[in-house]
Amino acid sequence: MVRFERGINGLGDCTKVEGGKADAVFLLEKGATLKNVVLGAKSIEHVHCEGDGCTVENVWWEDVCEDALTFENGTSTGARFNVKGGAARNGSDKIIQHNSAGTVYINNFYCENSGKLYRACGNCKKGYQGKRTVYITDTIVNNVGTLAGYNSNFGDTVTLKNVKVQGRGHVCRAFQGRNDGKEPTAIGYKCEGKSISSCV
């Protein structure tokens, strides 16, 4: 395992930090794989996957600032984004941000003390704006506000298998997505108190 960060101090809990592509530690192109890496706390953004598909395998985030992993600028509905193994903690906002078209597969992942494990973009002003899909399997979240956030009006789907939600937190949260850059409206929580197999 090799450790990387940007050497940025004084970020605090990152609740008032808004980063972008230029702040990322790694930029992955279509088809790229990032494997066996530890990402340190001194970074605003960590990994950006640009285009239609990539793989992130056995990557560990010590302390997430804004977003740990962002999928963006992909337009193919057949694109696959794979997150295999690894873990992340202390993400004040989101761990995985899904802005591209296509499907995200999260398998054998661990997340703790964060806002959301997964969020389908609900206010992307540019690029793709339509249905997004995520499959989350064999994953544990502990003290995570929401396992997955999705947009019901865009037709997003969330499928869960062998997922454990520990400590505080909800399973799925529905939003009314927008395409003008303004904040989406939260509709409500789904799958509360149910067997976690297929949420939406």
N, C-alpha and C positions, 0 to 999 in steps of 0.2 A: 504494500500500500504506500502511495506517495501523497503527501499533504500539500495543498495549495491554498493561497488566499491573496487578497490584494493589498494587505498592509494598511487598511484604513481604520484608524482609531476613533473612539468617541461616538460610536453609533448608538449606544444605549440599547433600548428595547426595539428601536426601529419603527415605532408607531407613527413617526412623522417623516419617515424616509421614503422617497419615491424614486426608484432606480429604473434603468432601462438597459437596452442591449449594450451600450457603451460601458456599462459598469460590470458586466459579467466577467467571471473568471474564465469560463470556457464558452466558445461559440461552436456549435456542432452543425455541420452541413448535412444535407439529405443523405441518409444511409450510414452516417457516422456512428461509432460506438465509443462511449466513455466508460472505462472499466477500472475497478480497484483503485479508487481515489478517495481521499479524505479532504473535505473542504472546510477550511477554518472560518472562524467567526468574523475576521476583519475584512468583510466584503459586503457591498450593498446588494449586488445580484450575484448569483452563483453559476448556473448553467442555462444557456439559451440554445434551443434546438431550432434551427432555421430551415424551413422547408418541409417537404412531405415525408417525414419519418426519420427516426433515429432510435438508438438503444442506449440506455443508461443502466449499467450493471454493477452491483456491489459498490455503490457510491454512498458515502457517509457524510452527512452535514452536521458539524459540531454544534453550530448555533446559527440558525437561519435569520437573516435580516428581513427583507421584504418577501421575496419568493425564492425558493430553492431551485426550482426547475420550471422553465417556461417553454412551451411549444408554440411557435409563431411562424407566420408567413407561409403556411402550407395551405393549399387550396384543394387538394385531392381528397374526396370523401373516402377513398380506399387507403389512405395513408395509415401506417401503424407506428405507434410510439410505445416503446417497451421500457418499463421500469422493473428491473429484476433484482430482488434483494436490496440490501442497503437500509439506511435509516436516516431520520432527520428529527431535530428537536428545536424547541424554542422559536418557532416561526410566528411572529406576532400577527401575520396576515394569512398567507397561503403557503403550502409546500409546493404543490404542483398546479401550475396555471395553464389551462388548455385554451389557447387562442386560435390554433389552426383547425382546419377541417380534419376529419378522420377519427380514429379510435385510439384511446389510450388503454394500455394493459399494465396494471400494477399488480405485481405478484411477490409475495414473501417479503413485504416491506414492514418496517416498524416506525411509528411516529408518536412523539409525545410533546405535551405542553405547547400546542400550536392552535392557530385559529381554524384552519381547514386543512385536510389532507389534499383534497382535489377541488378545483373550481373550474367549471366551464365558463368561458368568458361571457359576461352578461352586459357589457357596455363597449364592445370593440367598435370603434368608429370607422376604422379602416380594415381592409382585408375581408376574410371570410366571415360571414354571419349566417349561420344556419345550424342544423342539427349536429351535435357532438355526442360521442359515445364513450363510456368508460366501463371497464371490467376490473373489479378489485377482488383479488383472491388471496387466501392464506396470509392475511394481513392483520396486524394489531395496532390499534390506536389507543393511547392512554392520555387522558386529560386534553382532548382535542375538541374544540367547540362544535365543529360539524365535520363528519367524515367526508361528505361530498355535497357540493353545491351545484345545482343545475338549473336550466331555464326551461320551464314547462311550455312556454309559448314557442320556443324554437324546436321542440320535439326531442330534446336531449334525453338520453337514457343512462341509467346507472344500474349495473348488475353486480351483485355481491355474492361471494361464496367463501365460506370459512373465514369470516371476518369477525374479530372481537373488538368491541368498544368498551374500554375500561375507564373508570373514573368518571369525571363530568363529561358531558358532551351529547350531541345528537347524531342521528344516523344521516339523514338526507335533509337538505333545505331547498325548497323550490323558490325560484325567482321569476319575475316578469322581466325578461331580458330587453335591452334597448340597443339601438345601433347608432345613437347620436353622441355617445361618449358620456352621457349622464348616468348617475348611479341607478342600477336596477332596483325594482321594488321587491322586497321580500314577501312571499306569499304565505309561507308557513313550513313547519317541519313535517316530514313524512317518515313512515315506518317506525314511529316511536312505539316501543314496547312489543315489537313484532320479531319473529324469528328473522335473522338477517340472512336472506338468501338472494332475493331480487327486489330491489327497492322501487325502481321506476320503470 
